[in-house]
Amino acid sequence: MNNERRKRIADAKRKVEEARSTLEDAISMFESIRDEEQEAYDNMPESLQGGERGEKSQEAISTIDDYISMLQEAVDADTSGLEDL
């Protein structure tokens, strides 16, 4: 492999690390929002928890959890093979 391709590979590896860092920031933001929504749900009177408002809150929490899981999978993806390049 020539030097130019090695440099491009190094640049791509840096971008992967930057993307991971950005994803980790997004995960933290989503976790904070989810926690706030969960707290708001927990503080709702039971009559609201069982109603449409409570259902929407629970759906939002579930959707955020799904996104957190998806983003975490991307962060945890095995890129160890890149070290050999």
PDB file of N, CA, C and O in Angstrom:
ATOM      1  N   MET A   1       0.853  -1.170   0.000  1.00  0.00           N
ATOM      2  CA  MET A   1       0.000   0.000   0.000  1.00  0.00           C
ATOM      3  C   MET A   1       0.899   1.233   0.000  1.00  0.00           C
ATOM      4  O   MET A   1       1.885   1.304   0.734  1.00  0.00           O
ATOM      5  N   ASN A   2       0.542   2.187  -0.829  1.00  0.00           N
ATOM      6  CA  ASN A   2       1.388   3.374  -0.907  1.00  0.00           C
ATOM      7  C   ASN A   2       1.018   4.387   0.186  1.00  0.00           C
ATOM      8  O   ASN A   2       0.010   4.253   0.879  1.00  0.00           O
ATOM      9  N   ASN A   3       1.877   5.402   0.306  1.00  0.00           N
ATOM     10  CA  ASN A   3       1.714   6.390   1.379  1.00  0.00           C
ATOM     11  C   ASN A   3       0.411   7.178   1.270  1.00  0.00           C
ATOM     12  O   ASN A   3      -0.202   7.519   2.282  1.00  0.00           O
ATOM     13  N   GLU A   4      -0.007   7.466   0.041  1.00  0.00           N
ATOM     14  CA  GLU A   4      -1.232   8.240  -0.130  1.00  0.00           C
ATOM     15  C   GLU A   4      -2.445   7.463   0.385  1.00  0.00           C
ATOM     16  O   GLU A   4      -3.295   8.039   1.064  1.00  0.00           O
ATOM     17  N   ARG A   5      -2.539   6.186   0.080  1.00  0.00           N
ATOM     18  CA  ARG A   5      -3.650   5.376   0.575  1.00  0.00           C
ATOM     19  C   ARG A   5      -3.575   5.202   2.088  1.00  0.00           C
ATOM     20  O   ARG A   5      -4.603   5.192   2.764  1.00  0.00           O
ATOM     21  N   ARG A   6      -2.368   5.065   2.619  1.00  0.00           N
ATOM     22  CA  ARG A   6      -2.218   4.973   4.078  1.00  0.00           C
ATOM     23  C   ARG A   6      -2.741   6.241   4.757  1.00  0.00           C
ATOM     24  O   ARG A   6      -3.407   6.178   5.790  1.00  0.00           O
ATOM     25  N   LYS A   7      -2.426   7.387   4.158  1.00  0.00           N
ATOM     26  CA  LYS A   7      -2.897   8.657   4.704  1.00  0.00           C
ATOM     27  C   LYS A   7      -4.423   8.724   4.648  1.00  0.00           C
ATOM     28  O   LYS A   7      -5.051   9.169   5.608  1.00  0.00           O
ATOM     29  N   ARG A   8      -5.022   8.296   3.553  1.00  0.00           N
ATOM     30  CA  ARG A   8      -6.482   8.303   3.430  1.00  0.00           C
ATOM     31  C   ARG A   8      -7.119   7.357   4.438  1.00  0.00           C
ATOM     32  O   ARG A   8      -8.176   7.657   4.994  1.00  0.00           O
ATOM     33  N   ILE A   9      -6.477   6.212   4.676  1.00  0.00           N
ATOM     34  CA  ILE A   9      -6.977   5.268   5.684  1.00  0.00           C
ATOM     35  C   ILE A   9      -6.902   5.907   7.067  1.00  0.00           C
ATOM     36  O   ILE A   9      -7.840   5.790   7.855  1.00  0.00           O
ATOM     37  N   ALA A  10      -5.802   6.575   7.363  1.00  0.00           N
ATOM     38  CA  ALA A  10      -5.662   7.255   8.661  1.00  0.00           C
ATOM     39  C   ALA A  10      -6.739   8.323   8.827  1.00  0.00           C
ATOM     40  O   ALA A  10      -7.311   8.470   9.907  1.00  0.00           O
ATOM     41  N   ASP A  11      -7.016   9.066   7.759  1.00  0.00           N
ATOM     42  CA  ASP A  11      -8.077  10.077   7.804  1.00  0.00           C
ATOM     43  C   ASP A  11      -9.435   9.428   8.064  1.00  0.00           C
ATOM     44  O   ASP A  11     -10.225   9.936   8.859  1.00  0.00           O
ATOM     45  N   ALA A  12      -9.703   8.314   7.400  1.00  0.00           N
ATOM     46  CA  ALA A  12     -10.974   7.602   7.586  1.00  0.00           C
ATOM     47  C   ALA A  12     -11.093   7.083   9.015  1.00  0.00           C
ATOM     48  O   ALA A  12     -12.168   7.159   9.611  1.00  0.00           O
ATOM     49  N   LYS A  13     -10.012   6.560   9.568  1.00  0.00           N
ATOM     50  CA  LYS A  13     -10.027   6.073  10.954  1.00  0.00           C
ATOM     51  C   LYS A  13     -10.346   7.215  11.917  1.00  0.00           C
ATOM     52  O   LYS A  13     -11.109   7.036  12.866  1.00  0.00           O
ATOM     53  N   ARG A  14      -9.759   8.392  11.670  1.00  0.00           N
ATOM     54  CA  ARG A  14     -10.044   9.550  12.515  1.00  0.00           C
ATOM     55  C   ARG A  14     -11.529   9.917  12.445  1.00  0.00           C
ATOM     56  O   ARG A  14     -12.148  10.254  13.454  1.00  0.00           O
ATOM     57  N   LYS A  15     -12.078   9.845  11.249  1.00  0.00           N
ATOM     58  CA  LYS A  15     -13.502  10.162  11.085  1.00  0.00           C
ATOM     59  C   LYS A  15     -14.378   9.161  11.840  1.00  0.00           C
ATOM     60  O   LYS A  15     -15.396   9.539  12.420  1.00  0.00           O
ATOM     61  N   VAL A  16     -13.987   7.891  11.833  1.00  0.00           N
ATOM     62  CA  VAL A  16     -14.731   6.882  12.588  1.00  0.00           C
ATOM     63  C   VAL A  16     -14.702   7.228  14.075  1.00  0.00           C
ATOM     64  O   VAL A  16     -15.729   7.147  14.748  1.00  0.00           O
ATOM     65  N   GLU A  17     -13.547   7.609  14.585  1.00  0.00           N
ATOM     66  CA  GLU A  17     -13.439   7.970  16.002  1.00  0.00           C
ATOM     67  C   GLU A  17     -14.245   9.231  16.310  1.00  0.00           C
ATOM     68  O   GLU A  17     -14.872   9.325  17.365  1.00  0.00           O
ATOM     69  N   GLU A  18     -14.228  10.199  15.393  1.00  0.00           N
ATOM     70  CA  GLU A  18     -15.030  11.406  15.583  1.00  0.00           C
ATOM     71  C   GLU A  18     -16.521  11.058  15.591  1.00  0.00           C
ATOM     72  O   GLU A  18     -17.288  11.587  16.396  1.00  0.00           O
ATOM     73  N   ALA A  19     -16.916  10.169  14.692  1.00  0.00           N
ATOM     74  CA  ALA A  19     -18.316   9.748  14.631  1.00  0.00           C
ATOM     75  C   ALA A  19     -18.721   9.045  15.916  1.00  0.00           C
ATOM     76  O   ALA A  19     -19.817   9.266  16.430  1.00  0.00           O
ATOM     77  N   ARG A  20     -17.852   8.212  16.427  1.00  0.00           N
ATOM     78  CA  ARG A  20     -18.146   7.534  17.702  1.00  0.00           C
ATOM     79  C   ARG A  20     -18.348   8.548  18.815  1.00  0.00           C
ATOM     80  O   ARG A  20     -19.278   8.432  19.614  1.00  0.00           O
ATOM     81  N   SER A  21     -17.482   9.532  18.860  1.00  0.00           N
ATOM     82  CA  SER A  21     -17.594  10.560  19.889  1.00  0.00           C
ATOM     83  C   SER A  21     -18.911  11.329  19.747  1.00  0.00           C
ATOM     84  O   SER A  21     -19.579  11.614  20.741  1.00  0.00           O
ATOM     85  N   THR A  22     -19.275  11.661  18.516  1.00  0.00           N
ATOM     86  CA  THR A  22     -20.529  12.357  18.266  1.00  0.00           C
ATOM     87  C   THR A  22     -21.716  11.490  18.673  1.00  0.00           C
ATOM     88  O   THR A  22     -22.669  11.986  19.273  1.00  0.00           O
ATOM     89  N   LEU A  23     -21.663  10.196  18.349  1.00  0.00           N
ATOM     90  CA  LEU A  23     -22.739   9.283  18.735  1.00  0.00           C
ATOM     91  C   LEU A  23     -22.847   9.167  20.248  1.00  0.00           C
ATOM     92  O   LEU A  23     -23.951   9.130  20.791  1.00  0.00           O
ATOM     93  N   GLU A  24     -21.713   9.109  20.928  1.00  0.00           N
ATOM     94  CA  GLU A  24     -21.731   9.030  22.387  1.00  0.00           C
ATOM     95  C   GLU A  24     -22.368  10.280  22.989  1.00  0.00           C
ATOM     96  O   GLU A  24     -23.106  10.194  23.970  1.00  0.00           O
ATOM     97  N   ASP A  25     -22.077  11.451  22.394  1.00  0.00           N
ATOM     98  CA  ASP A  25     -22.716  12.691  22.852  1.00  0.00           C
ATOM     99  C   ASP A  25     -24.230  12.619  22.650  1.00  0.00           C
ATOM    100  O   ASP A  25     -25.000  13.011  23.527  1.00  0.00           O
ATOM    101  N   ALA A  26     -24.648  12.114  21.484  1.00  0.00           N
ATOM    102  CA  ALA A  26     -26.076  11.994  21.196  1.00  0.00           C
ATOM    103  C   ALA A  26     -26.742  11.027  22.166  1.00  0.00           C
ATOM    104  O   ALA A  26     -27.853  11.279  22.633  1.00  0.00           O
ATOM    105  N   ILE A  27     -26.068   9.924  22.469  1.00  0.00           N
ATOM    106  CA  ILE A  27     -26.606   8.952  23.432  1.00  0.00           C
ATOM    107  C   ILE A  27     -26.825   9.628  24.780  1.00  0.00           C
ATOM    108  O   ILE A  27     -27.874   9.455  25.401  1.00  0.00           O
ATOM    109  N   SER A  28     -25.849  10.388  25.229  1.00  0.00           N
ATOM    110  CA  SER A  28     -25.981  11.083  26.517  1.00  0.00           C
ATOM    111  C   SER A  28     -27.161  12.043  26.508  1.00  0.00           C
ATOM    112  O   SER A  28     -27.897  12.142  27.490  1.00  0.00           O
ATOM    113  N   MET A  29     -27.339  12.749  25.397  1.00  0.00           N
ATOM    114  CA  MET A  29     -28.460  13.679  25.291  1.00  0.00           C
ATOM    115  C   MET A  29     -29.789  12.928  25.336  1.00  0.00           C
ATOM    116  O   MET A  29     -30.706  13.321  26.056  1.00  0.00           O
ATOM    117  N   PHE A  30     -29.886  11.842  24.560  1.00  0.00           N
ATOM    118  CA  PHE A  30     -31.118  11.054  24.559  1.00  0.00           C
ATOM    119  C   PHE A  30     -31.393  10.461  25.943  1.00  0.00           C
ATOM    120  O   PHE A  30     -32.542  10.428  26.383  1.00  0.00           O
ATOM    121  N   GLU A  31     -30.349   9.994  26.630  1.00  0.00           N
ATOM    122  CA  GLU A  31     -30.548   9.429  27.966  1.00  0.00           C
ATOM    123  C   GLU A  31     -31.083  10.481  28.931  1.00  0.00           C
ATOM    124  O   GLU A  31     -31.957  10.198  29.751  1.00  0.00           O
ATOM    125  N   SER A  32     -30.556  11.685  28.828  1.00  0.00           N
ATOM    126  CA  SER A  32     -31.022  12.767  29.694  1.00  0.00           C
ATOM    127  C   SER A  32     -32.490  13.096  29.413  1.00  0.00           C
ATOM    128  O   SER A  32     -33.283  13.271  30.338  1.00  0.00           O
ATOM    129  N   ILE A  33     -32.840  13.179  28.134  1.00  0.00           N
ATOM    130  CA  ILE A  33     -34.220  13.464  27.761  1.00  0.00           C
ATOM    131  C   ILE A  33     -35.143  12.343  28.221  1.00  0.00           C
ATOM    132  O   ILE A  33     -36.224  12.598  28.751  1.00  0.00           O
ATOM    133  N   ARG A  34     -34.710  11.097  28.015  1.00  0.00           N
ATOM    134  CA  ARG A  34     -35.512   9.945  28.448  1.00  0.00           C
ATOM    135  C   ARG A  34     -35.738   9.984  29.958  1.00  0.00           C
ATOM    136  O   ARG A  34     -36.848   9.757  30.440  1.00  0.00           O
ATOM    137  N   ASP A  35     -34.672  10.273  30.689  1.00  0.00           N
ATOM    138  CA  ASP A  35     -34.790  10.321  32.144  1.00  0.00           C
ATOM    139  C   ASP A  35     -35.752  11.423  32.596  1.00  0.00           C
ATOM    140  O   ASP A  35     -36.529  11.229  33.531  1.00  0.00           O
ATOM    141  N   GLU A  36     -35.696  12.575  31.929  1.00  0.00           N
ATOM    142  CA  GLU A  36     -36.616  13.657  32.252  1.00  0.00           C
ATOM    143  C   GLU A  36     -38.057  13.252  31.949  1.00  0.00           C
ATOM    144  O   GLU A  36     -38.967  13.525  32.732  1.00  0.00           O
ATOM    145  N   GLU A  37     -38.251  12.601  30.808  1.00  0.00           N
ATOM    146  CA  GLU A  37     -39.601  12.160  30.437  1.00  0.00           C
ATOM    147  C   GLU A  37     -40.106  11.101  31.413  1.00  0.00           C
ATOM    148  O   GLU A  37     -41.278  11.104  31.788  1.00  0.00           O
ATOM    149  N   GLN A  38     -39.218  10.199  31.822  1.00  0.00           N
ATOM    150  CA  GLN A  38     -39.612   9.167  32.789  1.00  0.00           C
ATOM    151  C   GLN A  38     -40.000   9.804  34.120  1.00  0.00           C
ATOM    152  O   GLN A  38     -40.975   9.402  34.754  1.00  0.00           O
ATOM    153  N   GLU A  39     -39.229  10.792  34.526  1.00  0.00           N
ATOM    154  CA  GLU A  39     -39.548  11.480  35.782  1.00  0.00           C
ATOM    155  C   GLU A  39     -40.897  12.204  35.680  1.00  0.00           C
ATOM    156  O   GLU A  39     -41.697  12.184  36.615  1.00  0.00           O
ATOM    157  N   ALA A  40     -41.135  12.844  34.525  1.00  0.00           N
ATOM    158  CA  ALA A  40     -42.413  13.522  34.325  1.00  0.00           C
ATOM    159  C   ALA A  40     -43.559  12.518  34.371  1.00  0.00           C
ATOM    160  O   ALA A  40     -44.604  12.788  34.963  1.00  0.00           O
ATOM    161  N   TYR A  41     -43.361  11.359  33.746  1.00  0.00           N
ATOM    162  CA  TYR A  41     -44.382  10.310  33.771  1.00  0.00           C
ATOM    163  C   TYR A  41     -44.617   9.827  35.202  1.00  0.00           C
ATOM    164  O   TYR A  41     -45.756   9.699  35.649  1.00  0.00           O
ATOM    165  N   ASP A  42     -43.529   9.566  35.903  1.00  0.00           N
ATOM    166  CA  ASP A  42     -43.643   9.063  37.277  1.00  0.00           C
ATOM    167  C   ASP A  42     -44.361  10.051  38.195  1.00  0.00           C
ATOM    168  O   ASP A  42     -44.999   9.651  39.168  1.00  0.00           O
ATOM    169  N   ASN A  43     -44.255  11.340  37.882  1.00  0.00           N
ATOM    170  CA  ASN A  43     -44.879  12.361  38.716  1.00  0.00           C
ATOM    171  C   ASN A  43     -46.309  12.694  38.294  1.00  0.00           C
ATOM    172  O   ASN A  43     -46.975  13.508  38.935  1.00  0.00           O
ATOM    173  N   MET A  44     -46.781  12.063  37.216  1.00  0.00           N
ATOM    174  CA  MET A  44     -48.165  12.266  36.779  1.00  0.00           C
ATOM    175  C   MET A  44     -49.107  11.549  37.738  1.00  0.00           C
ATOM    176  O   MET A  44     -48.779  10.489  38.270  1.00  0.00           O
ATOM    177  N   PRO A  45     -50.266  12.130  37.949  1.00  0.00           N
ATOM    178  CA  PRO A  45     -51.275  11.379  38.705  1.00  0.00           C
ATOM    179  C   PRO A  45     -51.618  10.093  37.944  1.00  0.00           C
ATOM    180  O   PRO A  45     -51.525  10.047  36.717  1.00  0.00           O
ATOM    181  N   GLU A  46     -52.007   9.074  38.666  1.00  0.00           N
ATOM    182  CA  GLU A  46     -52.320   7.786  38.039  1.00  0.00           C
ATOM    183  C   GLU A  46     -53.383   7.910  36.961  1.00  0.00           C
ATOM    184  O   GLU A  46     -53.353   7.186  35.966  1.00  0.00           O
ATOM    185  N   SER A  47     -54.318   8.822  37.156  1.00  0.00           N
ATOM    186  CA  SER A  47     -55.372   8.993  36.156  1.00  0.00           C
ATOM    187  C   SER A  47     -54.803   9.463  34.821  1.00  0.00           C
ATOM    188  O   SER A  47     -55.322   9.101  33.764  1.00  0.00           O
ATOM    189  N   LEU A  48     -53.747  10.262  34.860  1.00  0.00           N
ATOM    190  CA  LEU A  48     -53.104  10.712  33.623  1.00  0.00           C
ATOM    191  C   LEU A  48     -52.167   9.642  33.058  1.00  0.00           C
ATOM    192  O   LEU A  48     -52.042   9.499  31.841  1.00  0.00           O
ATOM    193  N   GLN A  49     -51.521   8.905  33.933  1.00  0.00           N
ATOM    194  CA  GLN A  49     -50.630   7.843  33.469  1.00  0.00           C
ATOM    195  C   GLN A  49     -51.384   6.821  32.629  1.00  0.00           C
ATOM    196  O   GLN A  49     -50.857   6.320  31.636  1.00  0.00           O
ATOM    197  N   GLY A  50     -52.600   6.513  33.020  1.00  0.00           N
ATOM    198  CA  GLY A  50     -53.392   5.524  32.310  1.00  0.00           C
ATOM    199  C   GLY A  50     -54.119   6.082  31.099  1.00  0.00           C
ATOM    200  O   GLY A  50     -54.725   5.332  30.334  1.00  0.00           O
ATOM    201  N   GLY A  51     -54.060   7.391  30.924  1.00  0.00           N
ATOM    202  CA  GLY A  51     -54.751   8.025  29.805  1.00  0.00           C
ATOM    203  C   GLY A  51     -53.836   8.237  28.609  1.00  0.00           C
ATOM    204  O   GLY A  51     -52.723   7.717  28.542  1.00  0.00           O
ATOM    205  N   GLU A  52     -54.346   9.016  27.675  1.00  0.00           N
ATOM    206  CA  GLU A  52     -53.614   9.278  26.427  1.00  0.00           C
ATOM    207  C   GLU A  52     -52.278   9.966  26.686  1.00  0.00           C
ATOM    208  O   GLU A  52     -51.276   9.638  26.050  1.00  0.00           O
ATOM    209  N   ARG A  53     -52.262  10.895  27.595  1.00  0.00           N
ATOM    210  CA  ARG A  53     -51.021  11.613  27.915  1.00  0.00           C
ATOM    211  C   ARG A  53     -49.948  10.655  28.431  1.00  0.00           C
ATOM    212  O   ARG A  53     -48.792  10.715  28.014  1.00  0.00           O
ATOM    213  N   GLY A  54     -50.346   9.785  29.333  1.00  0.00           N
ATOM    214  CA  GLY A  54     -49.411   8.807  29.878  1.00  0.00           C
ATOM    215  C   GLY A  54     -48.929   7.834  28.818  1.00  0.00           C
ATOM    216  O   GLY A  54     -47.753   7.472  28.792  1.00  0.00           O
ATOM    217  N   GLU A  55     -49.836   7.407  27.937  1.00  0.00           N
ATOM    218  CA  GLU A  55     -49.456   6.490  26.858  1.00  0.00           C
ATOM    219  C   GLU A  55     -48.445   7.133  25.914  1.00  0.00           C
ATOM    220  O   GLU A  55     -47.472   6.503  25.499  1.00  0.00           O
ATOM    221  N   LYS A  56     -48.695   8.405  25.584  1.00  0.00           N
ATOM    222  CA  LYS A  56     -47.754   9.109  24.701  1.00  0.00           C
ATOM    223  C   LYS A  56     -46.385   9.255  25.360  1.00  0.00           C
ATOM    224  O   LYS A  56     -45.353   9.147  24.698  1.00  0.00           O
ATOM    225  N   SER A  57     -46.390   9.498  26.648  1.00  0.00           N
ATOM    226  CA  SER A  57     -45.138   9.613  27.379  1.00  0.00           C
ATOM    227  C   SER A  57     -44.381   8.287  27.363  1.00  0.00           C
ATOM    228  O   SER A  57     -43.174   8.260  27.119  1.00  0.00           O
ATOM    229  N   GLN A  58     -45.085   7.195  27.621  1.00  0.00           N
ATOM    230  CA  GLN A  58     -44.463   5.864  27.607  1.00  0.00           C
ATOM    231  C   GLN A  58     -43.954   5.510  26.206  1.00  0.00           C
ATOM    232  O   GLN A  58     -42.884   4.916  26.071  1.00  0.00           O
ATOM    233  N   GLU A  59     -44.707   5.869  25.173  1.00  0.00           N
ATOM    234  CA  GLU A  59     -44.260   5.622  23.795  1.00  0.00           C
ATOM    235  C   GLU A  59     -42.979   6.399  23.491  1.00  0.00           C
ATOM    236  O   GLU A  59     -42.057   5.883  22.859  1.00  0.00           O
ATOM    237  N   ALA A  60     -42.941   7.647  23.953  1.00  0.00           N
ATOM    238  CA  ALA A  60     -41.748   8.466  23.733  1.00  0.00           C
ATOM    239  C   ALA A  60     -40.540   7.845  24.431  1.00  0.00           C
ATOM    240  O   ALA A  60     -39.453   7.778  23.857  1.00  0.00           O
ATOM    241  N   ILE A  61     -40.729   7.400  25.647  1.00  0.00           N
ATOM    242  CA  ILE A  61     -39.640   6.766  26.404  1.00  0.00           C
ATOM    243  C   ILE A  61     -39.159   5.519  25.677  1.00  0.00           C
ATOM    244  O   ILE A  61     -37.955   5.296  25.549  1.00  0.00           O
ATOM    245  N   SER A  62     -40.088   4.716  25.207  1.00  0.00           N
ATOM    246  CA  SER A  62     -39.735   3.488  24.491  1.00  0.00           C
ATOM    247  C   SER A  62     -38.988   3.792  23.190  1.00  0.00           C
ATOM    248  O   SER A  62     -38.002   3.129  22.869  1.00  0.00           O
ATOM    249  N   THR A  63     -39.454   4.784  22.451  1.00  0.00           N
ATOM    250  CA  THR A  63     -38.800   5.156  21.201  1.00  0.00           C
ATOM    251  C   THR A  63     -37.389   5.665  21.453  1.00  0.00           C
ATOM    252  O   THR A  63     -36.456   5.317  20.729  1.00  0.00           O
ATOM    253  N   ILE A  64     -37.239   6.479  22.471  1.00  0.00           N
ATOM    254  CA  ILE A  64     -35.904   6.990  22.815  1.00  0.00           C
ATOM    255  C   ILE A  64     -34.991   5.836  23.213  1.00  0.00           C
ATOM    256  O   ILE A  64     -33.827   5.804  22.816  1.00  0.00           O
ATOM    257  N   ASP A  65     -35.507   4.888  23.994  1.00  0.00           N
ATOM    258  CA  ASP A  65     -34.705   3.712  24.366  1.00  0.00           C
ATOM    259  C   ASP A  65     -34.259   2.933  23.132  1.00  0.00           C
ATOM    260  O   ASP A  65     -33.123   2.462  23.065  1.00  0.00           O
ATOM    261  N   ASP A  66     -35.158   2.800  22.155  1.00  0.00           N
ATOM    262  CA  ASP A  66     -34.796   2.114  20.911  1.00  0.00           C
ATOM    263  C   ASP A  66     -33.662   2.835  20.188  1.00  0.00           C
ATOM    264  O   ASP A  66     -32.724   2.199  19.708  1.00  0.00           O
ATOM    265  N   TYR A  67     -33.748   4.151  20.112  1.00  0.00           N
ATOM    266  CA  TYR A  67     -32.687   4.925  19.456  1.00  0.00           C
ATOM    267  C   TYR A  67     -31.374   4.811  20.215  1.00  0.00           C
ATOM    268  O   TYR A  67     -30.311   4.685  19.608  1.00  0.00           O
ATOM    269  N   ILE A  68     -31.446   4.855  21.534  1.00  0.00           N
ATOM    270  CA  ILE A  68     -30.230   4.704  22.337  1.00  0.00           C
ATOM    271  C   ILE A  68     -29.578   3.364  22.032  1.00  0.00           C
ATOM    272  O   ILE A  68     -28.363   3.299  21.844  1.00  0.00           O
ATOM    273  N   SER A  69     -30.358   2.301  21.980  1.00  0.00           N
ATOM    274  CA  SER A  69     -29.818   0.972  21.686  1.00  0.00           C
ATOM    275  C   SER A  69     -29.180   0.930  20.297  1.00  0.00           C
ATOM    276  O   SER A  69     -28.094   0.378  20.123  1.00  0.00           O
ATOM    277  N   MET A  70     -29.857   1.513  19.316  1.00  0.00           N
ATOM    278  CA  MET A  70     -29.339   1.527  17.954  1.00  0.00           C
ATOM    279  C   MET A  70     -28.017   2.295  17.884  1.00  0.00           C
ATOM    280  O   MET A  70     -27.058   1.837  17.262  1.00  0.00           O
ATOM    281  N   LEU A  71     -27.974   3.448  18.518  1.00  0.00           N
ATOM    282  CA  LEU A  71     -26.748   4.241  18.499  1.00  0.00           C
ATOM    283  C   LEU A  71     -25.626   3.533  19.258  1.00  0.00           C
ATOM    284  O   LEU A  71     -24.466   3.582  18.850  1.00  0.00           O
ATOM    285  N   GLN A  72     -25.980   2.877  20.362  1.00  0.00           N
ATOM    286  CA  GLN A  72     -24.960   2.166  21.145  1.00  0.00           C
ATOM    287  C   GLN A  72     -24.367   1.018  20.335  1.00  0.00           C
ATOM    288  O   GLN A  72     -23.170   0.748  20.434  1.00  0.00           O
ATOM    289  N   GLU A  73     -25.182   0.347  19.543  1.00  0.00           N
ATOM    290  CA  GLU A  73     -24.668  -0.722  18.676  1.00  0.00           C
ATOM    291  C   GLU A  73     -23.637  -0.167  17.699  1.00  0.00           C
ATOM    292  O   GLU A  73     -22.613  -0.801  17.448  1.00  0.00           O
ATOM    293  N   ALA A  74     -23.903   1.002  17.156  1.00  0.00           N
ATOM    294  CA  ALA A  74     -22.954   1.618  16.225  1.00  0.00           C
ATOM    295  C   ALA A  74     -21.651   1.972  16.941  1.00  0.00           C
ATOM    296  O   ALA A  74     -20.565   1.774  16.397  1.00  0.00           O
ATOM    297  N   VAL A  75     -21.765   2.492  18.156  1.00  0.00           N
ATOM    298  CA  VAL A  75     -20.564   2.839  18.929  1.00  0.00           C
ATOM    299  C   VAL A  75     -19.756   1.585  19.245  1.00  0.00           C
ATOM    300  O   VAL A  75     -18.526   1.596  19.199  1.00  0.00           O
ATOM    301  N   ASP A  76     -20.470   0.496  19.569  1.00  0.00           N
ATOM    302  CA  ASP A  76     -19.807  -0.739  19.976  1.00  0.00           C
ATOM    303  C   ASP A  76     -19.343  -1.607  18.805  1.00  0.00           C
ATOM    304  O   ASP A  76     -18.730  -2.654  19.015  1.00  0.00           O
ATOM    305  N   ALA A  77     -19.632  -1.179  17.579  1.00  0.00           N
ATOM    306  CA  ALA A  77     -19.263  -1.989  16.418  1.00  0.00           C
ATOM    307  C   ALA A  77     -17.769  -2.284  16.431  1.00  0.00           C
ATOM    308  O   ALA A  77     -16.948  -1.419  16.735  1.00  0.00           O
ATOM    309  N   ASP A  78     -17.440  -3.513  16.098  1.00  0.00           N
ATOM    310  CA  ASP A  78     -16.046  -3.963  16.107  1.00  0.00           C
ATOM    311  C   ASP A  78     -15.321  -3.424  14.885  1.00  0.00           C
ATOM    312  O   ASP A  78     -15.582  -3.835  13.754  1.00  0.00           O
ATOM    313  N   THR A  79     -14.417  -2.506  15.132  1.00  0.00           N
ATOM    314  CA  THR A  79     -13.594  -1.965  14.057  1.00  0.00           C
ATOM    315  C   THR A  79     -12.125  -2.325  14.258  1.00  0.00           C
ATOM    316  O   THR A  79     -11.231  -1.674  13.717  1.00  0.00           O
ATOM    317  N   SER A  80     -11.895  -3.371  15.040  1.00  0.00           N
ATOM    318  CA  SER A  80     -10.516  -3.759  15.337  1.00  0.00           C
ATOM    319  C   SER A  80      -9.745  -4.153  14.069  1.00  0.00           C
ATOM    320  O   SER A  80      -8.520  -4.035  14.027  1.00  0.00           O
ATOM    321  N   GLY A  81     -10.448  -4.612  13.056  1.00  0.00           N
ATOM    322  CA  GLY A  81      -9.773  -4.969  11.807  1.00  0.00           C
ATOM    323  C   GLY A  81      -9.114  -3.788  11.122  1.00  0.00           C
ATOM    324  O   GLY A  81      -8.199  -3.959  10.316  1.00  0.00           O
ATOM    325  N   LEU A  82      -9.578  -2.592  11.440  1.00  0.00           N
ATOM    326  CA  LEU A  82      -8.968  -1.393  10.851  1.00  0.00           C
ATOM    327  C   LEU A  82      -7.540  -1.194  11.328  1.00  0.00           C
ATOM    328  O   LEU A  82      -6.729  -0.571  10.642  1.00  0.00           O
ATOM    329  N   GLU A  83      -7.239  -1.716  12.488  1.00  0.00           N
ATOM    330  CA  GLU A  83      -5.883  -1.545  13.029  1.00  0.00           C
ATOM    331  C   GLU A  83      -4.837  -2.223  12.147  1.00  0.00           C
ATOM    332  O   GLU A  83      -3.667  -1.838  12.159  1.00  0.00           O
ATOM    333  N   ASP A  84      -5.255  -3.225  11.385  1.00  0.00           N
ATOM    334  CA  ASP A  84      -4.325  -3.949  10.532  1.00  0.00           C
ATOM    335  C   ASP A  84      -3.997  -3.199   9.248  1.00  0.00           C
ATOM    336  O   ASP A  84      -3.069  -3.567   8.528  1.00  0.00           O
ATOM    337  N   LEU A  85      -4.750  -2.160   8.965  1.00  0.00           N
ATOM    338  CA  LEU A  85      -4.524  -1.404   7.720  1.00  0.00           C
ATOM    339  C   LEU A  85      -3.458  -0.356   7.897  1.00  0.00           C
ATOM    340  O   LEU A  85      -3.143   0.369   6.953  1.00  0.00           O
TER     341      LEU A  85
END
